[in-house]
Amino acid sequence: MCFADTTHKFLIAAGLAALVLSIVFDPNFATDGAPPSSVPEPTTTALLAIGGVAALTAGLMRRKK
């Protein structure tokens, strides 16, 4: 049971971190006012957000007792 609790907490923390990072970094790379620079592909941010949502979902799921 301890392993499941640890995994649950890790998945929630990783999911929240991925969502926050995708929100924080998106405006920095999505602006057109800056001179051209290397930016991640749009799919990178989308995959980070999807991964965060998936980890949150997996972390919030509980087995029926």
N, C-alpha and C positions, 0 to 999 in steps of 0.2 A: 504494500500500500504506500510505503514511503517513496518508492520509485515513481509511482503514478502521480503523487502529489508534487514531487520535484519536477517531473516532466510537464505537468499541468502549469506550474508556475513559470517554467522556462518558456513554454509555448506562448503564454500570454505576454510575457515580457518581450520576447522576440517579435511577436506580432505588433505590439504597440510601438516598439522601436522602429520597425520597418515602416509603419504608417507615418510616424512622426518624421522620419528621415525623408520619405517621399514628399511630404508636405513642405518641409523646411527647404529642401534643395530644389524643388520645382521652380519657384520664382527666380532663383539665381540663374538658371539655365534657360528659362523661357522668355527672357526679355530680349528685345531687339535693339535697345539703346546702346548696348555695349559694343565695343569693337569685336570683330570676329575672333573667336577663341574655340578651343576644343570643348565640345559638350557631349554628354552621353546621348546615345540614340534615344528617341522617345520611348522605345520599348523597354529600356532599362528602368525608367521610373515607373512605368506601368507594371512591369514584372515585380518590382519592389513592393508596390502597393498591393498587388494580387497576392504575393507571398505573405504579406502582413495580414491580410484578411483571412487567408487560408490558415495561418498559424493561430490567429485569434479564434477562428471557428473550431479548429482541432483542440485548442486549449479549453474552450468553453464546453465542449461536448463531454458528457459524463455517461458512464455506463449505468444502465438501469439496475437498481438493487433488488 
